[in-house]
Amino acid sequence: MSSDFWAGYLSGAIGIIIGNPLDVIKVRLQAGHSDAGTSRLNGFEKASSLVRGAAAPILGYGALNALLFVAYNRSLTSIDSSVTDPTNPDGVPLYKIWLAGAAGGLASWTISSPTEFIKCRAQLNSRPGVSSWTVAKDIYRTRGWKGLYLGGGITSARDSIGYGFYFWSYEICKRALASPDDGAHHAAMKILLCGGIAGIVTWGSVFPLDMVKTRLQAQTIQDHSSMGTPTEGQSLLRTQHQTLNSVQIAKEAYRAEGLKVFYRGLGICSIRAFFVNAVQWAAYEWLMKSFNCTWGSPEPLPGM
């Protein structure tokens, strides 16, 4: 495996460990839990609820992040043959960085789609003892392997657009703050700041898509009694018997709650995104340096 694969995997796992508690709140707000804020904790049956659904993302998001960075790096060198070090693409047009990021996001969809579905259902379930593993088994038993990719279309669109802006905004921030006189401390602080800003920009660009994705996947909780029943405060979409597609969910949400519903939870998500991505980018940059990655002779990936 290449250095960027392992740097991406480990930094992704670290990011999930830090951000999962706030992600639980974000998902519940998107799904219709208007009282899911920190002022009311009765929706979180106990403190362990804040880490519910973490197993799938830790395993899945580590692999997703690894695939994302590998695909981004390879895509950037393919788009611009002058790039010798994708981790420092100085002088590369920003639109090429966006395209490489979008390609990386699209590649990571194969992992993010089932991971997101499992995480979403685990976080929204109020039944004690529900884990990512029990949710995954229930999905497979009732829907088969294809069921793990429910919402795959909107997830792929979210990932492609979002990760395009992820790498684009990170590079813009790095270039804006670049200074040849920075010491190690200032350089580290800039990486943290740029990573945090990139996380906020990314989620701001795709949050409406993510809300629709969450509701699309959340509505399946009612399909089987083993996954629990809707509780008071959940969206009316969760009580419908028919399964709605992404467009129908967006229309119904807008009709029932207006434009603001597409941005419910953005505040808590932005806080989470800043800290998670600040640490994630810092970990990735540090790990790449620790692995002594030399892009003149990268270790090949299987099949590449």
N, C-alpha and C positions, 0 to 999 in steps of 0.2 A: 504494500500500500504506500502511496505517496505521502509526503509530509503534510500537504494541505488537507488530505483526507483526515488524518488523525488530529490535526490542529482544529479542523472544522468540527469533528465529532466531539472532542473533549470540550471545546468552547460552547457548543450547542447544549450539551448535557449540563454544564455549569449554569448556563442561562436559564434553563427550565427549573432547576432546583431553586434559584433565586426568585423567579417570577411566577411560579405556579399559584401561590395563594391569591395574588391579585388577579390572576387569570380566571380563577373560579368566580370571583365577583363580577368580572367583565362578562363572562359567558352567561351568568344568571341574569344580569341586567339586560343583555341583548335578547334573551329568550322570553323576557317579560316579567322578571322578578323586580318590580319597581322598588321593593323594600330591601334589596340585596346589599345596600350600602353598609358602611361600618357602623352606622347609628343603630342598626337592628341586627343582632346576631342570631335571632331565633331561627332564621332561615338556614343557618349553618349549625346543624344539630349539635356539634361539638367542634373543638379545635381541629380535629383530624379531618374535618370536611374541607379545610383549606388546602390540604395536600391531596384531596381525592382526585383521581385521574392523573396523578403525576407519573405513575409507572410507565404508561404508554408513551407520553412525551419524552421522558428521560431516555428511554431506549430508542424510540422512533425519531425524536428531534435531533439526537446526536447523529444518527445516520442521515437524517434529512440535511442537517447543516453541513455534514461532510460532503454529501453529494452536491449541495448548493455551491460550496466554495470550489470544489473540483470542476464542476460544470462551468462556473463563472470564469475561472482562470483559463480553462481550455478554450472556452468560447471567445474570450477577449484576445487570446493569442491567434485564434483563427480569423477573427474579424480584422485585426490589425497586426500584420506580420512584423511590424517594427517593435512590438512589445517583447521585451526580454524578461521582465519581472512583473507579472500581473499584480503582485502585492504593492507595487509602487508605479502605477501607470502615469507617471508625469508626462504631460504633453499630449496624452491621448484625448481626442475629442470626447466631450462628455456624453454625446448621444451614443457613441460606441460602448461606453461603460454601461449606459442604461440598457442597451440591447443585450450585452453580455449578461447583465443581471437578470433580465427578463428570461433569457435562455436558461440560466441557472435555476430560476424559480420554476419554470416549466418542467425541467428535469426532476426537481425535487418533489413535484406533485405526486409521483408514484408512491412516495412514502408519506407525504403530508396528508393526503386524502383519508386513508384509513386511520392514521394516527389522530387526526382532528375529530373524526367521527366517534372513535372510541372515547377520547378525552371528553368530548362534549356530553355524551350520554352518561359517562361516569360522574361528571361534575354536577349535572342537573338532577341526578337521581337522589332522592331523599331516604332511600332504604338503607339501614345500617349494614355495613359489611360489603357493600358494593365496591368492587375493584375494577381496574382496567381489564383484568383477565376474565372476570365473570361477564363483563359487558361484551368483550370480544367473542366469547363462547356463545352468548345469546344471539349476537348478530349473525354469526356463522350458522347456528342451528336454525334460525328463522329465515335468513335471507341468503345463505350461501356466501361463497367468496365474493361474488359481485356486490353483495350487500355492503361490504366494507368500503366500497367506492361510491356510496350514496352521496350526492352533492359534489361529485368529482369535477363536473364541468365548471361550477362557480368557484370551486377551490382552486382549480388550475388557473382561472382568470385572475383570482385574487393574488395567487403566488407570483404569477408572471409579472403583473403590473406592480405589485408591491415590492418585489425584490429588484425590479428595474430601478425604482426610486430609492431602494435601500443602498445599493452600491453607488448610485449617482449622487445622492445627497452626502454620503460619507466622503466621497472624493472631493466634492465641492467644498465641504467644510475643511478638509485637510489642506486644500490648496489656499483657501482664504486665510488660514492660520499659520501657513508655512513660514518658517524663519530659520535661516542658517545658524543663528546664534543660540538656539535652544539647547539647554542641557537635558540630561536624561529625565529629570523630574518634570520639566515643562513639556517635554515630548509625550510622556506618559499621560499627563493631564489633558493634553490635546486629543489623544486617542480616546480617552474616556468621554470627553465632551463631544467629539465628532460621532462616536458610536451612539451616544445617547440621542443626539439630534437626528441621526439617521433612523433610529427606531421610531421616533415621534413622527417624522415625515412619512415613513413607510405606512404606519397605521392610519395616519390622516388621509393618505391617498386611497386606501382601500377599505375603510371602516364600514361604509354602507354595504359593500359586497360581503364583508365578514359577518355583518348582522344577518343578512339574508341567508348566508350559509349556516349560521348557528340555528336559525329558526327552521330551516329546511331539515336539518339533522335532528333537532329537538322534537319535532312533531312525531317522530317515529317512536318516542318513548311510550306513547299511549297504545301502540300497536299490540303490546303483550303485557299482560298483568304482572308478569314476573319482573318487569322493569319499573313497577310503581305506577301511581296515578297522578294526574295533574293536581296541584295544590292551588289554594286561593292566591290570587295575585299574578298567576301566570297569564300569558297572552291568550286571547280568544283563539288564536291560531292553533294552540295546543289542544283545544277541545274539539276540533273538527274531526269527523270520521274519515273524510277523504284526505289523501296525500296530495299536497299542493306542490307545484314546481316552483322554481326560483322566481319567475315573473309573477305568478299568482301570489306568492308570499309577499313580494315587494308591493304589489297593488293593494292587497288586503291590509298590510301594515300601514301604508300611507293613508288609506281611507279611514282606518280606525284611529290612528294616532298622529297623523301628520308627518311632516318632514323630520321633526326632532327625533322620531323613533330610530332613524338610521344612524344617529350619532349618540344614542344612549349608551353610556359606559365608556365614551371616548376619553373622558377625563382620567378615570382610573387606569384605563389602558395606556394612556400617554405617560403616566407616572411609571407604570410597570415597564413600558417600552424603553424609557430613558435609562433606568438602572440596569435592566437586563442586557440591553445592547451595548451599553457602556462597558460593562464587565465582559460581555461576549467578544467584542472587538479587541479589547485589551488582552484577553486570554488568547485569542487567535494570533494576534501580532507577536505576543511573547512566545507562544509555542512555535510559531514558524521560525523565529530567531533561534530558539533553543534546539530545534531540529536541524539547524544549519542547512536550511533548504537553499540549494543553488539551482536557479532556474535554467542554467546553461545545460544541466544534465539531470533533469527530473527523473525520479523513479517512475516507471510506467505503471499504469493501472491495468488490471486484467482486461484484455480486449481493446486496449487503446495503444 
